[in-house]
């Protein structure tokens, strides 16, 4: 059953070693990233600041569009009802780091109908300190990834090989992260992925942004955590 969303986090957080959170007022990294451009599905340039300047936004950076863990995570992001976001006045945005030509096929593949952009040169990834490489965090496990590593990797390679061009659709070593930003130059939450399985649980980030949470077990029931 539905319930009122939890109040959003009021404390701003910034970057620390290992992706942990700490208070920081108007972080310089965000001011620098705000000037960068992202591309939409038609190749139009959009200032990063425009995504959260006037409205709070959940911004999820993914590794690459061929990554099986990203695919399965975005498939669950696709289940967030648009009405929940509108009620909380929050945008949900995914950013990848491939060519913009891959946005529409990836949305079709995952069923994702919310906003999606790309940062082809990984400028924002670098400014915000998102890491490259896997690290030694074998205990980390995403609640949204259903495939094991072997099967998932095989499927990713097969999609690359059967596409119009053999293309890994971004740097395969790049890791992602999730933020809650805005309005203005405010950072409410920051999580930097340690590896491909270190996704912040979607219901956690929804709750922190003041959005109703969702049951991801294929049941229509809405849950609160």
Secondary structure by P-SEA (a helix, b strand, c coil): ccccccccccbbbbbcccbbbbbbcccaaaaaaccbbbbcccbbbbbcccccccbbbbbbbbcccccaaaaaaaaaaaaccaaaaaaacbbbbbbbcccccaaaaaaaaaccccbbbbcccaaaaaaaccccccccccccccccccccaaaaaaaaaaaaaaccccccccccccccbbbbbcccccccbbbbbccccccccaaaaaaaacbbbbbcccccccccc
